[in-house]
């Protein structure tokens, strides 16, 4: 059985052109599909001819605390990758010291826990604005810094090894002797 349609030279070109067109279409479709699949972490928004790209894998981490009057104040704001979130919560902002106040698609807000009971007239090593600092407690157990030029280190708390960082963040280093605490502060600076 012979197909008369394919015997004609013109008919062969038509079939060949259609077949090549179909192959080209499938190749372009496949390339487009793979490209769109590779940028799955981006959200394209098209409004009035403007196109913007928003990455979904970062959040702003906002650290807040209460001042002496009970008012909430922002202490720190950093941008973090969601892939690093467990490490940040475990090492820098542990759940023993911070509560999650808000968690949304743009930011995570943490509030410092206010559960410290400090012994009166005792020196503590802790954190002030991200730096290691020496605090003294008054008769009521409220912490303050006696001399900011001497009692605040130039070393950031997050640069300490994890074990030392936990001691500083939890105010576990303490003594009634100022000189002893300055020696510990000097050790932590090196």
Short mmCIF file of the C-alpha atoms (twelve columns), coordinates in Angstrom:
data_MODEL
# 
_entry.id   MODEL 
# 
loop_
_atom_site.group_PDB 
_atom_site.id 
_atom_site.type_symbol 
_atom_site.label_atom_id 
_atom_site.label_alt_id 
_atom_site.label_comp_id 
_atom_site.label_asym_id 
_atom_site.label_seq_id 
_atom_site.Cartn_x 
_atom_site.Cartn_y 
_atom_site.Cartn_z 
_atom_site.pdbx_PDB_model_num 
ATOM 1   C CA . UNK A 1   0.000  0.000  0.000  1 
ATOM 2   C CA . UNK A 2   1.484  3.238  -1.162 1 
ATOM 3   C CA . UNK A 3   0.553  6.678  0.111  1 
ATOM 4   C CA . UNK A 4   0.093  8.961  -2.844 1 
ATOM 5   C CA . UNK A 5   0.198  12.044 -0.674 1 
ATOM 6   C CA . UNK A 6   3.889  11.521 0.237  1 
ATOM 7   C CA . UNK A 7   4.968  10.847 -3.335 1 
ATOM 8   C CA . UNK A 8   4.506  14.441 -4.268 1 
ATOM 9   C CA . UNK A 9   7.621  16.558 -3.535 1 
ATOM 10  C CA . UNK A 10  5.582  19.498 -2.245 1 
ATOM 11  C CA . UNK A 11  3.716  17.266 0.202  1 
ATOM 12  C CA . UNK A 12  7.006  15.913 1.604  1 
ATOM 13  C CA . UNK A 13  8.195  19.485 2.351  1 
ATOM 14  C CA . UNK A 14  4.924  20.309 4.074  1 
ATOM 15  C CA . UNK A 15  5.164  17.223 6.332  1 
ATOM 16  C CA . UNK A 16  8.869  17.900 7.018  1 
ATOM 17  C CA . UNK A 17  8.175  21.583 7.857  1 
ATOM 18  C CA . UNK A 18  5.347  20.640 10.212 1 
ATOM 19  C CA . UNK A 19  7.520  18.026 11.933 1 
ATOM 20  C CA . UNK A 20  10.431 20.490 12.373 1 
ATOM 21  C CA . UNK A 21  8.042  23.170 13.675 1 
ATOM 22  C CA . UNK A 22  6.673  20.722 16.237 1 
ATOM 23  C CA . UNK A 23  10.184 19.728 17.369 1 
ATOM 24  C CA . UNK A 24  11.283 23.394 17.691 1 
ATOM 25  C CA . UNK A 25  8.136  24.194 19.672 1 
ATOM 26  C CA . UNK A 26  8.735  21.283 22.075 1 
ATOM 27  C CA . UNK A 27  12.408 22.239 22.578 1 
ATOM 28  C CA . UNK A 28  11.530 25.889 23.345 1 
ATOM 29  C CA . UNK A 29  8.704  24.796 25.646 1 
ATOM 30  C CA . UNK A 30  11.070 22.440 27.511 1 
ATOM 31  C CA . UNK A 31  13.734 25.129 27.932 1 
ATOM 32  C CA . UNK A 32  11.147 27.622 29.206 1 
ATOM 33  C CA . UNK A 33  9.704  25.046 31.604 1 
ATOM 34  C CA . UNK A 34  13.146 24.209 33.033 1 
ATOM 35  C CA . UNK A 35  14.054 27.908 33.392 1 
ATOM 36  C CA . UNK A 36  10.828 28.688 35.276 1 
ATOM 37  C CA . UNK A 37  11.332 25.643 37.471 1 
ATOM 38  C CA . UNK A 38  14.863 26.781 38.408 1 
ATOM 39  C CA . UNK A 39  13.621 30.155 39.681 1 
ATOM 40  C CA . UNK A 40  10.841 28.667 41.805 1 
ATOM 41  C CA . UNK A 41  12.017 30.657 44.827 1 
ATOM 42  C CA . UNK A 42  11.060 33.941 43.215 1 
ATOM 43  C CA . UNK A 43  7.640  35.482 43.016 1 
ATOM 44  C CA . UNK A 44  6.964  37.583 39.920 1 
ATOM 45  C CA . UNK A 45  4.427  40.354 40.327 1 
ATOM 46  C CA . UNK A 46  3.351  42.265 37.241 1 
ATOM 47  C CA . UNK A 47  1.315  45.409 37.813 1 
ATOM 48  C CA . UNK A 48  0.906  48.184 35.247 1 
ATOM 49  C CA . UNK A 49  3.848  46.913 33.211 1 
ATOM 50  C CA . UNK A 50  6.246  46.923 36.182 1 
ATOM 51  C CA . UNK A 51  7.877  43.706 37.237 1 
ATOM 52  C CA . UNK A 52  9.496  43.159 40.615 1 
ATOM 53  C CA . UNK A 53  11.188 40.111 42.046 1 
ATOM 54  C CA . UNK A 54  10.784 39.252 45.732 1 
ATOM 55  C CA . UNK A 55  12.860 36.538 47.414 1 
ATOM 56  C CA . UNK A 56  10.955 34.448 49.929 1 
ATOM 57  C CA . UNK A 57  13.886 32.945 51.780 1 
ATOM 58  C CA . UNK A 58  14.971 35.887 53.966 1 
ATOM 59  C CA . UNK A 59  13.372 37.491 56.985 1 
ATOM 60  C CA . UNK A 60  14.149 40.528 59.057 1 
ATOM 61  C CA . UNK A 61  14.918 39.589 62.650 1 
ATOM 62  C CA . UNK A 62  13.865 42.327 65.080 1 
ATOM 63  C CA . UNK A 63  14.991 42.162 68.703 1 
ATOM 64  C CA . UNK A 64  12.972 44.206 71.199 1 
ATOM 65  C CA . UNK A 65  13.125 44.679 74.947 1 
ATOM 66  C CA . UNK A 66  11.487 46.694 77.682 1 
ATOM 67  C CA . UNK A 67  13.071 49.755 79.228 1 
ATOM 68  C CA . UNK A 68  12.759 50.790 82.892 1 
ATOM 69  C CA . UNK A 69  9.317  52.312 82.201 1 
ATOM 70  C CA . UNK A 70  7.986  49.101 80.648 1 
ATOM 71  C CA . UNK A 71  7.943  50.496 77.105 1 
ATOM 72  C CA . UNK A 72  8.964  48.240 74.200 1 
ATOM 73  C CA . UNK A 73  12.072 49.443 72.381 1 
ATOM 74  C CA . UNK A 74  13.831 48.024 69.341 1 
ATOM 75  C CA . UNK A 75  17.370 46.909 70.186 1 
ATOM 76  C CA . UNK A 76  18.576 45.276 66.986 1 
ATOM 77  C CA . UNK A 77  17.445 44.547 63.421 1 
ATOM 78  C CA . UNK A 78  19.211 42.094 61.119 1 
ATOM 79  C CA . UNK A 79  18.378 40.247 57.897 1 
ATOM 80  C CA . UNK A 80  18.716 36.466 58.057 1 
ATOM 81  C CA . UNK A 81  18.413 33.610 55.599 1 
ATOM 82  C CA . UNK A 82  15.760 31.089 56.607 1 
ATOM 83  C CA . UNK A 83  18.324 28.336 56.153 1 
ATOM 84  C CA . UNK A 84  20.284 29.897 59.062 1 
ATOM 85  C CA . UNK A 85  17.303 30.413 61.366 1 
ATOM 86  C CA . UNK A 86  17.901 27.341 63.554 1 
ATOM 87  C CA . UNK A 87  21.532 28.282 64.069 1 
ATOM 88  C CA . UNK A 88  20.617 31.873 64.959 1 
ATOM 89  C CA . UNK A 89  17.956 30.748 67.449 1 
ATOM 90  C CA . UNK A 90  20.205 28.126 69.024 1 
ATOM 91  C CA . UNK A 91  23.412 30.133 69.307 1 
ATOM 92  C CA . UNK A 92  22.603 33.852 69.309 1 
ATOM 93  C CA . UNK A 93  18.982 34.234 70.439 1 
ATOM 94  C CA . UNK A 94  18.107 31.080 72.427 1 
ATOM 95  C CA . UNK A 95  14.523 30.420 73.489 1 
ATOM 96  C CA . UNK A 96  15.649 30.487 77.121 1 
ATOM 97  C CA . UNK A 97  16.342 34.222 76.772 1 
ATOM 98  C CA . UNK A 98  13.882 35.322 74.039 1 
ATOM 99  C CA . UNK A 99  10.193 34.885 73.230 1 
ATOM 100 C CA . UNK A 100 8.793  35.034 69.687 1 
ATOM 101 C CA . UNK A 101 6.349  37.944 69.637 1 
ATOM 102 C CA . UNK A 102 5.543  38.005 65.907 1 
ATOM 103 C CA . UNK A 103 6.364  35.773 62.934 1 
ATOM 104 C CA . UNK A 104 5.167  36.702 59.447 1 
ATOM 105 C CA . UNK A 105 6.376  36.545 55.842 1 
ATOM 106 C CA . UNK A 106 8.541  39.675 56.267 1 
ATOM 107 C CA . UNK A 107 9.913  39.573 59.791 1 
ATOM 108 C CA . UNK A 108 10.385 37.716 63.037 1 
ATOM 109 C CA . UNK A 109 10.180 39.730 66.251 1 
ATOM 110 C CA . UNK A 110 11.837 38.448 69.416 1 
ATOM 111 C CA . UNK A 111 11.425 39.969 72.885 1 
ATOM 112 C CA . UNK A 112 13.999 39.560 75.598 1 
ATOM 113 C CA . UNK A 113 12.653 37.632 78.560 1 
ATOM 114 C CA . UNK A 114 12.695 39.589 81.770 1 
ATOM 115 C CA . UNK A 115 13.177 36.761 84.222 1 
ATOM 116 C CA . UNK A 116 16.523 37.710 85.727 1 
ATOM 117 C CA . UNK A 117 16.698 38.063 89.473 1 
ATOM 118 C CA . UNK A 118 19.997 39.679 90.318 1 
ATOM 119 C CA . UNK A 119 21.579 39.610 93.746 1 
ATOM 120 C CA . UNK A 120 21.991 43.079 95.283 1 
ATOM 121 C CA . UNK A 121 25.434 44.716 95.200 1 
ATOM 122 C CA . UNK A 122 26.922 42.064 92.900 1 
ATOM 123 C CA . UNK A 123 28.865 42.415 89.642 1 
ATOM 124 C CA . UNK A 124 27.712 40.542 86.516 1 
ATOM 125 C CA . UNK A 125 29.113 40.125 83.039 1 
ATOM 126 C CA . UNK A 126 26.414 40.442 80.409 1 
ATOM 127 C CA . UNK A 127 25.520 42.059 77.104 1 
ATOM 128 C CA . UNK A 128 24.972 45.758 76.300 1 
ATOM 129 C CA . UNK A 129 24.100 46.736 72.717 1 
ATOM 130 C CA . UNK A 130 25.778 43.582 71.409 1 
ATOM 131 C CA . UNK A 131 29.024 44.050 73.378 1 
ATOM 132 C CA . UNK A 132 30.338 42.324 76.498 1 
ATOM 133 C CA . UNK A 133 29.821 44.548 79.534 1 
ATOM 134 C CA . UNK A 134 30.338 44.590 83.293 1 
ATOM 135 C CA . UNK A 135 27.213 45.446 85.273 1 
ATOM 136 C CA . UNK A 136 26.649 46.138 88.950 1 
ATOM 137 C CA . UNK A 137 23.352 45.516 90.700 1 
ATOM 138 C CA . UNK A 138 21.961 48.050 93.147 1 
ATOM 139 C CA . UNK A 139 20.239 47.279 96.473 1 
ATOM 140 C CA . UNK A 140 17.057 46.232 94.596 1 
ATOM 141 C CA . UNK A 141 18.862 43.989 92.094 1 
ATOM 142 C CA . UNK A 142 18.612 46.427 89.142 1 
ATOM 143 C CA . UNK A 143 21.634 46.374 86.836 1 
ATOM 144 C CA . UNK A 144 23.586 49.430 85.785 1 
ATOM 145 C CA . UNK A 145 27.036 50.205 84.393 1 
ATOM 146 C CA . UNK A 146 29.301 52.150 86.738 1 
ATOM 147 C CA . UNK A 147 31.849 53.392 84.193 1 
ATOM 148 C CA . UNK A 148 30.963 52.976 80.501 1 
ATOM 149 C CA . UNK A 149 34.507 53.646 79.251 1 
ATOM 150 C CA . UNK A 150 35.953 50.833 81.417 1 
ATOM 151 C CA . UNK A 151 33.038 48.430 81.754 1 
ATOM 152 C CA . UNK A 152 31.991 47.968 78.115 1 
ATOM 153 C CA . UNK A 153 34.273 45.756 76.051 1 
ATOM 154 C CA . UNK A 154 35.182 46.369 72.421 1 
ATOM 155 C CA . UNK A 155 34.398 42.712 71.637 1 
ATOM 156 C CA . UNK A 156 30.965 41.684 70.421 1 
ATOM 157 C CA . UNK A 157 29.127 38.915 72.245 1 
ATOM 158 C CA . UNK A 158 28.383 37.025 69.014 1 
ATOM 159 C CA . UNK A 159 32.138 36.676 68.350 1 
ATOM 160 C CA . UNK A 160 32.567 34.538 71.486 1 
ATOM 161 C CA . UNK A 161 32.616 30.741 71.438 1 
ATOM 162 C CA . UNK A 162 29.150 29.274 72.039 1 
ATOM 163 C CA . UNK A 163 29.821 28.225 75.656 1 
ATOM 164 C CA . UNK A 164 31.183 31.660 76.634 1 
ATOM 165 C CA . UNK A 165 28.354 33.391 74.752 1 
ATOM 166 C CA . UNK A 166 25.777 31.445 76.796 1 
ATOM 167 C CA . UNK A 167 27.501 32.458 80.052 1 
ATOM 168 C CA . UNK A 168 27.466 36.126 79.050 1 
ATOM 169 C CA . UNK A 169 23.920 36.160 77.649 1 
ATOM 170 C CA . UNK A 170 22.553 34.447 80.780 1 
ATOM 171 C CA . UNK A 171 24.539 36.663 83.213 1 
ATOM 172 C CA . UNK A 172 26.068 33.586 84.835 1 
ATOM 173 C CA . UNK A 173 29.459 35.182 85.488 1 
ATOM 174 C CA . UNK A 174 29.184 37.077 88.785 1 
ATOM 175 C CA . UNK A 175 31.114 38.123 91.860 1 
ATOM 176 C CA . UNK A 176 30.992 40.714 94.614 1 
ATOM 177 C CA . UNK A 177 34.564 41.757 93.711 1 
ATOM 178 C CA . UNK A 178 34.906 44.312 90.906 1 
ATOM 179 C CA . UNK A 179 38.581 43.479 90.243 1 
ATOM 180 C CA . UNK A 180 37.808 39.777 89.828 1 
ATOM 181 C CA . UNK A 181 35.106 40.597 87.264 1 
ATOM 182 C CA . UNK A 182 37.443 42.946 85.357 1 
ATOM 183 C CA . UNK A 183 39.941 40.075 85.088 1 
ATOM 184 C CA . UNK A 184 37.216 37.843 83.615 1 
ATOM 185 C CA . UNK A 185 36.179 40.640 81.250 1 
ATOM 186 C CA . UNK A 186 39.798 40.960 80.077 1 
ATOM 187 C CA . UNK A 187 39.981 37.200 79.452 1 
ATOM 188 C CA . UNK A 188 36.825 37.316 77.364 1 
ATOM 189 C CA . UNK A 189 38.219 40.175 75.260 1 
ATOM 190 C CA . UNK A 190 41.178 38.083 74.109 1 
# 
